[in-house]
Amino acid sequence: MSLTHPFVYAHRGGAGLRPENTFAAFHHGLGLGADGLEVDVHLSRDGVVVVHHDPTLERTTNGRGRLRDHTADALARLDAGFHFRTADGTFRIAARGSAFRD
């Protein structure tokens, strides 16, 4: 098999353009033509697979603590856009929506 072009993957869905590991990032990354998405997965306290890069919640969400110490329902109430800012320091997307559900 020969490649006609390199494969392009949106890292964390395109973390620099949308809040990372969110449906907004996944849709945007694929919409820009990425061939795939790079994501990390963890298990919630109740054994549900969730997409999130860090083992803790503080860097990207309004939550605190280790992801594995929270139920999927509690994680679904977190805001994944809470800390997302553009290069000039303004929010590109209003901080809304779940970090773990569409």
Biopython code that builds the backbone (N, CA, C, O; Angstrom):
import numpy as np
from Bio.PDB.StructureBuilder import StructureBuilder

atoms = [
    (1, "MET", "N", (0.839, -1.173, 0.000)),
    (1, "MET", "CA", (0.000, 0.000, 0.000)),
    (1, "MET", "C", (0.887, 1.240, 0.000)),
    (1, "MET", "O", (1.798, 1.355, 0.820)),
    (2, "SER", "N", (0.626, 2.157, -0.906)),
    (2, "SER", "CA", (1.377, 3.405, -0.918)),
    (2, "SER", "C", (0.485, 4.537, -0.427)),
    (2, "SER", "O", (-0.721, 4.557, -0.674)),
    (3, "LEU", "N", (1.095, 5.457, 0.260)),
    (3, "LEU", "CA", (0.356, 6.595, 0.787)),
    (3, "LEU", "C", (0.409, 7.750, -0.205)),
    (3, "LEU", "O", (1.473, 8.060, -0.742)),
    (4, "THR", "N", (-0.702, 8.368, -0.444)),
    (4, "THR", "CA", (-0.730, 9.525, -1.325)),
    (4, "THR", "C", (-0.565, 10.828, -0.545)),
    (4, "THR", "O", (-0.239, 11.867, -1.120)),
    (5, "HIS", "N", (-0.788, 10.766, 0.742)),
    (5, "HIS", "CA", (-0.577, 11.922, 1.609)),
    (5, "HIS", "C", (-0.358, 11.420, 3.033)),
    (5, "HIS", "O", (-0.771, 10.310, 3.368)),
    (6, "PRO", "N", (0.285, 12.224, 3.869)),
    (6, "PRO", "CA", (0.466, 11.786, 5.263)),
    (6, "PRO", "C", (-0.875, 11.767, 5.992)),
    (6, "PRO", "O", (-1.778, 12.544, 5.680)),
    (7, "PHE", "N", (-0.988, 10.882, 6.952)),
    (7, "PHE", "CA", (-2.172, 10.867, 7.803)),
    (7, "PHE", "C", (-2.069, 12.002, 8.809)),
    (7, "PHE", "O", (-1.016, 12.209, 9.411)),
    (8, "VAL", "N", (-3.136, 12.719, 8.987)),
    (8, "VAL", "CA", (-3.181, 13.843, 9.916)),
    (8, "VAL", "C", (-4.150, 13.493, 11.031)),
    (8, "VAL", "O", (-5.302, 13.134, 10.785)),
    (9, "TYR", "N", (-3.663, 13.604, 12.267)),
    (9, "TYR", "CA", (-4.507, 13.328, 13.433)),
    (9, "TYR", "C", (-4.663, 14.600, 14.244)),
    (9, "TYR", "O", (-3.686, 15.309, 14.488)),
    (10, "ALA", "N", (-5.871, 14.888, 14.657)),
    (10, "ALA", "CA", (-6.146, 16.041, 15.514)),
    (10, "ALA", "C", (-5.837, 15.632, 16.952)),
    (10, "ALA", "O", (-6.552, 14.826, 17.547)),
    (11, "HIS", "N", (-4.759, 16.199, 17.502)),
    (11, "HIS", "CA", (-4.312, 15.878, 18.850)),
    (11, "HIS", "C", (-5.327, 16.366, 19.868)),
    (11, "HIS", "O", (-5.605, 17.562, 19.962)),
    (12, "ARG", "N", (-5.878, 15.426, 20.630)),
    (12, "ARG", "CA", (-6.948, 15.709, 21.596)),
    (12, "ARG", "C", (-8.137, 16.374, 20.913)),
    (12, "ARG", "O", (-8.898, 17.110, 21.540)),
    (13, "GLY", "N", (-8.281, 16.107, 19.638)),
    (13, "GLY", "CA", (-9.371, 16.666, 18.857)),
    (13, "GLY", "C", (-9.050, 18.012, 18.238)),
    (13, "GLY", "O", (-9.885, 18.590, 17.544)),
    (14, "GLY", "N", (-7.863, 18.511, 18.478)),
    (14, "GLY", "CA", (-7.488, 19.848, 18.008)),
    (14, "GLY", "C", (-7.482, 20.813, 19.175)),
    (14, "GLY", "O", (-8.168, 21.834, 19.157)),
    (15, "ALA", "N", (-6.700, 20.479, 20.188)),
    (15, "ALA", "CA", (-6.741, 21.169, 21.481)),
    (15, "ALA", "C", (-6.470, 22.667, 21.409)),
    (15, "ALA", "O", (-6.967, 23.407, 22.257)),
    (16, "GLY", "N", (-5.718, 23.131, 20.453)),
    (16, "GLY", "CA", (-5.427, 24.551, 20.385)),
    (16, "GLY", "C", (-6.561, 25.379, 19.805)),
    (16, "GLY", "O", (-6.557, 26.604, 19.918)),
    (17, "LEU", "N", (-7.532, 24.720, 19.187)),
    (17, "LEU", "CA", (-8.605, 25.432, 18.497)),
    (17, "LEU", "C", (-9.954, 25.348, 19.196)),
    (17, "LEU", "O", (-10.802, 26.224, 19.028)),
    (18, "ARG", "N", (-10.147, 24.306, 19.972)),
    (18, "ARG", "CA", (-11.378, 24.086, 20.728)),
    (18, "ARG", "C", (-10.985, 23.425, 22.056)),
    (18, "ARG", "O", (-9.889, 22.874, 22.161)),
    (19, "PRO", "N", (-11.846, 23.469, 23.055)),
    (19, "PRO", "CA", (-11.502, 22.792, 24.318)),
    (19, "PRO", "C", (-11.204, 21.314, 24.059)),
    (19, "PRO", "O", (-12.022, 20.591, 23.489)),
    (20, "GLU", "N", (-10.039, 20.890, 24.480)),
    (20, "GLU", "CA", (-9.556, 19.551, 24.138)),
    (20, "GLU", "C", (-10.463, 18.430, 24.622)),
    (20, "GLU", "O", (-11.118, 18.525, 25.660)),
    (21, "ASN", "N", (-10.474, 17.370, 23.829)),
    (21, "ASN", "CA", (-11.242, 16.162, 24.142)),
    (21, "ASN", "C", (-12.727, 16.436, 24.349)),
    (21, "ASN", "O", (-13.363, 15.822, 25.205)),
    (22, "THR", "N", (-13.273, 17.352, 23.570)),
    (22, "THR", "CA", (-14.711, 17.622, 23.604)),
    (22, "THR", "C", (-15.285, 17.323, 22.231)),
    (22, "THR", "O", (-14.550, 17.246, 21.246)),
    (23, "PHE", "N", (-16.582, 17.157, 22.167)),
    (23, "PHE", "CA", (-17.213, 16.939, 20.868)),
    (23, "PHE", "C", (-16.979, 18.137, 19.953)),
    (23, "PHE", "O", (-16.849, 17.973, 18.740)),
    (24, "ALA", "N", (-16.924, 19.346, 20.529)),
    (24, "ALA", "CA", (-16.640, 20.533, 19.717)),
    (24, "ALA", "C", (-15.274, 20.398, 19.048)),
    (24, "ALA", "O", (-15.129, 20.719, 17.869)),
    (25, "ALA", "N", (-14.277, 19.927, 19.788)),
    (25, "ALA", "CA", (-12.941, 19.737, 19.219)),
    (25, "ALA", "C", (-12.942, 18.617, 18.190)),
    (25, "ALA", "O", (-12.332, 18.758, 17.129)),
    (26, "PHE", "N", (-13.612, 17.510, 18.479)),
    (26, "PHE", "CA", (-13.634, 16.382, 17.545)),
    (26, "PHE", "C", (-14.291, 16.787, 16.233)),
    (26, "PHE", "O", (-13.754, 16.508, 15.161)),
    (27, "HIS", "N", (-15.447, 17.441, 16.306)),
    (27, "HIS", "CA", (-16.154, 17.864, 15.099)),
    (27, "HIS", "C", (-15.322, 18.867, 14.304)),
    (27, "HIS", "O", (-15.250, 18.792, 13.078)),
    (28, "HIS", "N", (-14.701, 19.796, 15.005)),
    (28, "HIS", "CA", (-13.905, 20.817, 14.335)),
    (28, "HIS", "C", (-12.667, 20.203, 13.677)),
    (28, "HIS", "O", (-12.366, 20.502, 12.522)),
    (29, "GLY", "N", (-11.956, 19.352, 14.405)),
    (29, "GLY", "CA", (-10.763, 18.705, 13.852)),
    (29, "GLY", "C", (-11.066, 17.893, 12.606)),
    (29, "GLY", "O", (-10.349, 17.984, 11.609)),
    (30, "LEU", "N", (-12.115, 17.108, 12.661)),
    (30, "LEU", "CA", (-12.510, 16.315, 11.489)),
    (30, "LEU", "C", (-13.011, 17.218, 10.368)),
    (30, "LEU", "O", (-12.786, 16.934, 9.191)),
    (31, "GLY", "N", (-13.682, 18.295, 10.727)),
    (31, "GLY", "CA", (-14.163, 19.242, 9.733)),
    (31, "GLY", "C", (-13.045, 19.949, 8.991)),
    (31, "GLY", "O", (-13.217, 20.366, 7.845)),
    (32, "LEU", "N", (-11.891, 20.085, 9.651)),
    (32, "LEU", "CA", (-10.726, 20.682, 9.004)),
    (32, "LEU", "C", (-9.983, 19.691, 8.120)),
    (32, "LEU", "O", (-9.027, 20.053, 7.433)),
    (33, "GLY", "N", (-10.432, 18.425, 8.142)),
    (33, "GLY", "CA", (-9.829, 17.433, 7.269)),
    (33, "GLY", "C", (-8.915, 16.428, 7.936)),
    (33, "GLY", "O", (-8.244, 15.661, 7.246)),
    (34, "ALA", "N", (-8.869, 16.410, 9.254)),
    (34, "ALA", "CA", (-8.041, 15.415, 9.936)),
    (34, "ALA", "C", (-8.537, 14.012, 9.581)),
    (34, "ALA", "O", (-9.738, 13.779, 9.448)),
    (35, "ASP", "N", (-7.593, 13.089, 9.432)),
    (35, "ASP", "CA", (-7.942, 11.703, 9.127)),
    (35, "ASP", "C", (-8.423, 10.948, 10.353)),
    (35, "ASP", "O", (-9.128, 9.946, 10.233)),
    (36, "GLY", "N", (-8.045, 11.426, 11.534)),
    (36, "GLY", "CA", (-8.423, 10.738, 12.763)),
    (36, "GLY", "C", (-8.218, 11.634, 13.965)),
    (36, "GLY", "O", (-7.753, 12.768, 13.847)),
    (37, "LEU", "N", (-8.570, 11.113, 15.109)),
    (37, "LEU", "CA", (-8.453, 11.836, 16.366)),
    (37, "LEU", "C", (-7.540, 11.081, 17.310)),
    (37, "LEU", "O", (-7.611, 9.855, 17.387)),
    (38, "GLU", "N", (-6.685, 11.792, 18.028)),
    (38, "GLU", "CA", (-5.863, 11.194, 19.073)),
    (38, "GLU", "C", (-6.531, 11.526, 20.389)),
    (38, "GLU", "O", (-6.751, 12.698, 20.697)),
    (39, "VAL", "N", (-6.854, 10.512, 21.165)),
    (39, "VAL", "CA", (-7.507, 10.719, 22.456)),
    (39, "VAL", "C", (-6.906, 9.776, 23.494)),
    (39, "VAL", "O", (-6.281, 8.771, 23.154)),
    (40, "ASP", "N", (-7.102, 10.114, 24.745)),
    (40, "ASP", "CA", (-6.723, 9.264, 25.866)),
    (40, "ASP", "C", (-8.000, 8.841, 26.560)),
    (40, "ASP", "O", (-8.977, 9.591, 26.582)),
    (41, "VAL", "N", (-8.001, 7.651, 27.123)),
    (41, "VAL", "CA", (-9.192, 7.175, 27.820)),
    (41, "VAL", "C", (-8.852, 6.767, 29.248)),
    (41, "VAL", "O", (-7.743, 6.322, 29.546)),
    (42, "HIS", "N", (-9.829, 6.930, 30.107)),
    (42, "HIS", "CA", (-9.725, 6.557, 31.517)),
    (42, "HIS", "C", (-11.042, 5.913, 31.922)),
    (42, "HIS", "O", (-12.029, 5.971, 31.188)),
    (43, "LEU", "N", (-11.045, 5.305, 33.089)),
    (43, "LEU", "CA", (-12.279, 4.766, 33.655)),
    (43, "LEU", "C", (-12.745, 5.645, 34.801)),
    (43, "LEU", "O", (-11.950, 6.062, 35.643)),
    (44, "SER", "N", (-14.036, 5.921, 34.825)),
    (44, "SER", "CA", (-14.628, 6.636, 35.949)),
    (44, "SER", "C", (-14.710, 5.682, 37.146)),
    (44, "SER", "O", (-14.422, 4.491, 37.025)),
    (45, "ARG", "N", (-15.099, 6.211, 38.277)),
    (45, "ARG", "CA", (-15.211, 5.382, 39.490)),
    (45, "ARG", "C", (-16.160, 4.205, 39.291)),
    (45, "ARG", "O", (-15.950, 3.130, 39.855)),
    (46, "ASP", "N", (-17.209, 4.409, 38.487)),
    (46, "ASP", "CA", (-18.177, 3.341, 38.254)),
    (46, "ASP", "C", (-17.891, 2.535, 36.987)),
    (46, "ASP", "O", (-18.773, 1.843, 36.478)),
    (47, "GLY", "N", (-16.656, 2.623, 36.476)),
    (47, "GLY", "CA", (-16.222, 1.753, 35.383)),
    (47, "GLY", "C", (-16.619, 2.173, 33.984)),
    (47, "GLY", "O", (-16.550, 1.364, 33.059)),
    (48, "VAL", "N", (-17.036, 3.424, 33.803)),
    (48, "VAL", "CA", (-17.407, 3.920, 32.479)),
    (48, "VAL", "C", (-16.163, 4.499, 31.802)),
    (48, "VAL", "O", (-15.403, 5.241, 32.424)),
    (49, "VAL", "N", (-15.961, 4.160, 30.537)),
    (49, "VAL", "CA", (-14.838, 4.693, 29.771)),
    (49, "VAL", "C", (-15.134, 6.149, 29.434)),
    (49, "VAL", "O", (-16.197, 6.461, 28.898)),
    (50, "VAL", "N", (-14.192, 7.044, 29.749)),
    (50, "VAL", "CA", (-14.331, 8.461, 29.427)),
    (50, "VAL", "C", (-13.081, 8.937, 28.711)),
    (50, "VAL", "O", (-11.983, 8.434, 28.949)),
    (51, "VAL", "N", (-13.260, 9.909, 27.834)),
    (51, "VAL", "CA", (-12.144, 10.497, 27.094)),
    (51, "VAL", "C", (-11.692, 11.743, 27.841)),
    (51, "VAL", "O", (-12.460, 12.687, 28.027)),
    (52, "HIS", "N", (-10.447, 11.729, 28.262)),
    (52, "HIS", "CA", (-9.858, 12.856, 28.995)),
    (52, "HIS", "C", (-8.365, 12.639, 28.996)),
    (52, "HIS", "O", (-7.916, 11.503, 29.150)),
    (53, "HIS", "N", (-7.580, 13.686, 28.830)),
    (53, "HIS", "CA", (-6.134, 13.514, 28.753)),
    (53, "HIS", "C", (-5.483, 13.290, 30.111)),
    (53, "HIS", "O", (-4.717, 12.343, 30.286)),
    (54, "ASP", "N", (-5.775, 14.136, 31.047)),
    (54, "ASP", "CA", (-5.097, 14.103, 32.342)),
    (54, "ASP", "C", (-5.767, 13.135, 33.311)),
    (54, "ASP", "O", (-6.964, 12.871, 33.195)),
    (55, "PRO", "N", (-5.015, 12.612, 34.252)),
    (55, "PRO", "CA", (-5.635, 11.773, 35.289)),
    (55, "PRO", "C", (-6.409, 12.624, 36.308)),
    (55, "PRO", "O", (-7.194, 12.095, 37.096)),
    (56, "THR", "N", (-6.181, 13.941, 36.286)),
    (56, "THR", "CA", (-6.892, 14.853, 37.190)),
    (56, "THR", "C", (-7.708, 15.848, 36.368)),
    (56, "THR", "O", (-7.548, 15.941, 35.151)),
    (57, "LEU", "N", (-8.580, 16.585, 37.041)),
    (57, "LEU", "CA", (-9.575, 17.419, 36.360)),
    (57, "LEU", "C", (-9.255, 18.910, 36.299)),
    (57, "LEU", "O", (-9.831, 19.616, 35.472)),
    (58, "GLU", "N", (-8.373, 19.401, 37.128)),
    (58, "GLU", "CA", (-8.188, 20.836, 37.313)),
    (58, "GLU", "C", (-7.725, 21.602, 36.064)),
    (58, "GLU", "O", (-8.173, 22.728, 35.849)),
    (59, "ARG", "N", (-6.860, 21.037, 35.254)),
    (59, "ARG", "CA", (-6.264, 21.780, 34.142)),
    (59, "ARG", "C", (-7.283, 22.190, 33.083)),
    (59, "ARG", "O", (-7.175, 23.276, 32.513)),
    (60, "THR", "N", (-8.257, 21.348, 32.815)),
    (60, "THR", "CA", (-9.170, 21.635, 31.711)),
    (60, "THR", "C", (-10.626, 21.837, 32.118)),
    (60, "THR", "O", (-11.407, 22.357, 31.321)),
    (61, "THR", "N", (-11.013, 21.453, 33.312)),
    (61, "THR", "CA", (-12.424, 21.538, 33.704)),
    (61, "THR", "C", (-12.598, 22.380, 34.965)),
    (61, "THR", "O", (-11.628, 22.862, 35.551)),
    (62, "ASN", "N", (-13.838, 22.542, 35.363)),
    (62, "ASN", "CA", (-14.139, 23.216, 36.624)),
    (62, "ASN", "C", (-14.200, 22.222, 37.781)),
    (62, "ASN", "O", (-14.634, 22.577, 38.877)),
    (63, "GLY", "N", (-13.776, 20.994, 37.551)),
    (63, "GLY", "CA", (-13.757, 19.968, 38.589)),
    (63, "GLY", "C", (-12.424, 19.896, 39.306)),
    (63, "GLY", "O", (-11.457, 20.552, 38.920)),
    (64, "ARG", "N", (-12.386, 19.092, 40.350)),
    (64, "ARG", "CA", (-11.155, 18.919, 41.135)),
    (64, "ARG", "C", (-10.958, 17.437, 41.434)),
    (64, "ARG", "O", (-11.918, 16.674, 41.542)),
    (65, "GLY", "N", (-9.701, 17.054, 41.564)),
    (65, "GLY", "CA", (-9.375, 15.702, 41.972)),
    (65, "GLY", "C", (-9.081, 14.769, 40.822)),
    (65, "GLY", "O", (-9.004, 15.166, 39.659)),
    (66, "ARG", "N", (-8.918, 13.499, 41.198)),
    (66, "ARG", "CA", (-8.609, 12.468, 40.196)),
    (66, "ARG", "C", (-9.887, 12.050, 39.477)),
    (66, "ARG", "O", (-10.932, 11.854, 40.098)),
    (67, "LEU", "N", (-9.783, 11.920, 38.177)),
    (67, "LEU", "CA", (-10.925, 11.510, 37.368)),
    (67, "LEU", "C", (-11.502, 10.200, 37.877)),
    (67, "LEU", "O", (-12.721, 10.053, 37.965)),
    (68, "ARG", "N", (-10.650, 9.255, 38.211)),
    (68, "ARG", "CA", (-11.113, 7.921, 38.613)),
    (68, "ARG", "C", (-11.887, 7.911, 39.938)),
    (68, "ARG", "O", (-12.494, 6.904, 40.300)),
    (69, "ASP", "N", (-11.859, 9.032, 40.651)),
    (69, "ASP", "CA", (-12.599, 9.116, 41.914)),
    (69, "ASP", "C", (-14.023, 9.639, 41.738)),
    (69, "ASP", "O", (-14.761, 9.769, 42.715)),
    (70, "HIS", "N", (-14.415, 9.941, 40.489)),
    (70, "HIS", "CA", (-15.733, 10.513, 40.203)),
    (70, "HIS", "C", (-16.558, 9.549, 39.355)),
    (70, "HIS", "O", (-16.016, 8.824, 38.520)),
    (71, "THR", "N", (-17.861, 9.547, 39.574)),
    (71, "THR", "CA", (-18.753, 8.729, 38.743)),
    (71, "THR", "C", (-18.899, 9.382, 37.369)),
    (71, "THR", "O", (-18.610, 10.566, 37.201)),
    (72, "ALA", "N", (-19.345, 8.605, 36.400)),
    (72, "ALA", "CA", (-19.572, 9.135, 35.055)),
    (72, "ALA", "C", (-20.611, 10.251, 35.093)),
    (72, "ALA", "O", (-20.477, 11.241, 34.374)),
    (73, "ASP", "N", (-21.637, 10.107, 35.917)),
    (73, "ASP", "CA", (-22.669, 11.136, 36.020)),
    (73, "ASP", "C", (-22.087, 12.440, 36.553)),
    (73, "ASP", "O", (-22.408, 13.512, 36.038)),
    (74, "ALA", "N", (-21.245, 12.369, 37.565)),
    (74, "ALA", "CA", (-20.608, 13.578, 38.114)),
    (74, "ALA", "C", (-19.682, 14.206, 37.073)),
    (74, "ALA", "O", (-19.653, 15.429, 36.937)),
    (75, "LEU", "N", (-18.941, 13.406, 36.351)),
    (75, "LEU", "CA", (-18.055, 13.923, 35.309)),
    (75, "LEU", "C", (-18.838, 14.613, 34.200)),
    (75, "LEU", "O", (-18.391, 15.620, 33.651)),
    (76, "ALA", "N", (-19.997, 14.074, 33.873)),
    (76, "ALA", "CA", (-20.817, 14.639, 32.798)),
    (76, "ALA", "C", (-21.319, 16.041, 33.129)),
    (76, "ALA", "O", (-21.702, 16.784, 32.226)),
    (77, "ARG", "N", (-21.325, 16.410, 34.392)),
    (77, "ARG", "CA", (-21.780, 17.747, 34.788)),
    (77, "ARG", "C", (-20.653, 18.787, 34.760)),
    (77, "ARG", "O", (-20.911, 19.972, 34.970)),
    (78, "LEU", "N", (-19.417, 18.366, 34.505)),
    (78, "LEU", "CA", (-18.294, 19.302, 34.471)),
    (78, "LEU", "C", (-18.264, 20.087, 33.168)),
    (78, "LEU", "O", (-18.822, 19.662, 32.156)),
    (79, "ASP", "N", (-17.606, 21.234, 33.211)),
    (79, "ASP", "CA", (-17.478, 22.112, 32.053)),
    (79, "ASP", "C", (-16.073, 21.986, 31.477)),
    (79, "ASP", "O", (-15.102, 22.411, 32.103)),
    (80, "ALA", "N", (-15.965, 21.406, 30.294)),
    (80, "ALA", "CA", (-14.663, 21.184, 29.658)),
    (80, "ALA", "C", (-14.100, 22.442, 29.024)),
    (80, "ALA", "O", (-12.919, 22.468, 28.681)),
    (81, "GLY", "N", (-14.887, 23.466, 28.859)),
    (81, "GLY", "CA", (-14.404, 24.724, 28.301)),
    (81, "GLY", "C", (-14.027, 25.736, 29.364)),
    (81, "GLY", "O", (-13.751, 26.893, 29.048)),
    (82, "PHE", "N", (-14.013, 25.326, 30.594)),
    (82, "PHE", "CA", (-13.827, 26.234, 31.725)),
    (82, "PHE", "C", (-12.529, 27.038, 31.636)),
    (82, "PHE", "O", (-12.541, 28.236, 31.916)),
    (83, "HIS", "N", (-11.428, 26.423, 31.260)),
    (83, "HIS", "CA", (-10.131, 27.107, 31.207)),
    (83, "HIS", "C", (-9.673, 27.417, 29.794)),
    (83, "HIS", "O", (-8.580, 27.952, 29.610)),
    (84, "PHE", "N", (-10.473, 27.097, 28.798)),
    (84, "PHE", "CA", (-10.038, 27.277, 27.409)),
    (84, "PHE", "C", (-10.008, 28.751, 27.036)),
    (84, "PHE", "O", (-10.995, 29.465, 27.214)),
    (85, "ARG", "N", (-8.870, 29.204, 26.518)),
    (85, "ARG", "CA", (-8.705, 30.587, 26.069)),
    (85, "ARG", "C", (-7.943, 30.594, 24.747)),
    (85, "ARG", "O", (-7.183, 29.673, 24.447)),
    (86, "THR", "N", (-8.154, 31.625, 23.984)),
    (86, "THR", "CA", (-7.409, 31.813, 22.747)),
    (86, "THR", "C", (-6.036, 32.389, 23.081)),
    (86, "THR", "O", (-5.753, 32.688, 24.241)),
    (87, "ALA", "N", (-5.195, 32.543, 22.081)),
    (87, "ALA", "CA", (-3.851, 33.078, 22.289)),
    (87, "ALA", "C", (-3.874, 34.496, 22.865)),
    (87, "ALA", "O", (-2.959, 34.875, 23.597)),
    (88, "ASP", "N", (-4.902, 35.281, 22.549)),
    (88, "ASP", "CA", (-4.979, 36.647, 23.076)),
    (88, "ASP", "C", (-5.654, 36.718, 24.445)),
    (88, "ASP", "O", (-5.870, 37.808, 24.977)),
    (89, "GLY", "N", (-5.984, 35.567, 25.011)),
    (89, "GLY", "CA", (-6.533, 35.527, 26.363)),
    (89, "GLY", "C", (-8.042, 35.583, 26.456)),
    (89, "GLY", "O", (-8.591, 35.596, 27.558)),
    (90, "THR", "N", (-8.721, 35.618, 25.326)),
    (90, "THR", "CA", (-10.181, 35.637, 25.351)),
    (90, "THR", "C", (-10.711, 34.238, 25.098)),
    (90, "THR", "O", (-10.008, 33.389, 24.550)),
    (91, "PHE", "N", (-11.938, 34.001, 25.494)),
    (91, "PHE", "CA", (-12.559, 32.717, 25.222)),
    (91, "PHE", "C", (-12.982, 32.663, 23.766)),
    (91, "PHE", "O", (-13.607, 33.594, 23.259)),
    (92, "ARG", "N", (-12.642, 31.581, 23.099)),
    (92, "ARG", "CA", (-13.091, 31.371, 21.726)),
    (92, "ARG", "C", (-14.503, 30.794, 21.743)),
    (92, "ARG", "O", (-15.329, 31.157, 20.905)),
    (93, "ILE", "N", (-14.780, 29.924, 22.662)),
    (93, "ILE", "CA", (-16.079, 29.279, 22.795)),
    (93, "ILE", "C", (-16.568, 29.524, 24.210)),
    (93, "ILE", "O", (-15.808, 29.384, 25.168)),
    (94, "ALA", "N", (-17.802, 29.880, 24.341)),
    (94, "ALA", "CA", (-18.362, 30.073, 25.678)),
    (94, "ALA", "C", (-18.192, 28.792, 26.468)),
    (94, "ALA", "O", (-18.433, 27.700, 25.952)),
    (95, "ALA", "N", (-17.783, 28.921, 27.702)),
    (95, "ALA", "CA", (-17.577, 27.761, 28.565)),
    (95, "ALA", "C", (-18.926, 27.148, 28.873)),
    (95, "ALA", "O", (-19.653, 27.617, 29.749)),
    (96, "ARG", "N", (-19.249, 26.106, 28.152)),
    (96, "ARG", "CA", (-20.537, 25.452, 28.355)),
    (96, "ARG", "C", (-20.432, 24.013, 27.906)),
    (96, "ARG", "O", (-19.590, 23.666, 27.078)),
    (97, "GLY", "N", (-21.276, 23.196, 28.449)),
    (97, "GLY", "CA", (-21.317, 21.815, 27.997)),
    (97, "GLY", "C", (-20.426, 20.909, 28.814)),
    (97, "GLY", "O", (-19.538, 21.349, 29.543)),
    (98, "SER", "N", (-20.695, 19.649, 28.666)),
    (98, "SER", "CA", (-20.013, 18.633, 29.433)),
    (98, "SER", "C", (-18.634, 18.322, 28.883)),
    (98, "SER", "O", (-18.380, 18.431, 27.683)),
    (99, "ALA", "N", (-17.773, 17.943, 29.766)),
    (99, "ALA", "CA", (-16.470, 17.442, 29.340)),
    (99, "ALA", "C", (-16.587, 16.036, 28.811)),
    (99, "ALA", "O", (-15.707, 15.581, 28.080)),
    (100, "PHE", "N", (-17.647, 15.335, 29.158)),
    (100, "PHE", "CA", (-17.694, 13.907, 28.900)),
    (100, "PHE", "C", (-18.915, 13.424, 28.129)),
    (100, "PHE", "O", (-19.027, 12.233, 27.837)),
    (101, "ARG", "N", (-19.823, 14.320, 27.797)),
    (101, "ARG", "CA", (-21.001, 13.952, 27.004)),
    (101, "ARG", "C", (-21.314, 15.069, 26.045)),
    (101, "ARG", "O", (-21.010, 16.231, 26.314)),
    (102, "ASP", "N", (-21.928, 14.722, 24.912)),
    (102, "ASP", "CA", (-22.334, 15.721, 23.926)),
    (102, "ASP", "C", (-23.625, 16.372, 24.355)),
    (102, "ASP", "O", (-24.137, 17.247, 23.657)),
]
sb = StructureBuilder()
sb.init_structure("model")
sb.init_model(0)
sb.init_chain("A")
sb.init_seg("    ")
for serial, (resi, resn, name, xyz) in enumerate(atoms, 1):
    if name == "N":
        sb.init_residue(resn, " ", resi, " ")
    sb.init_atom(name, np.array(xyz, "f"), 0.0, 1.0, " ", f" {name:<3s}", serial, name[0])
structure = sb.get_structure()
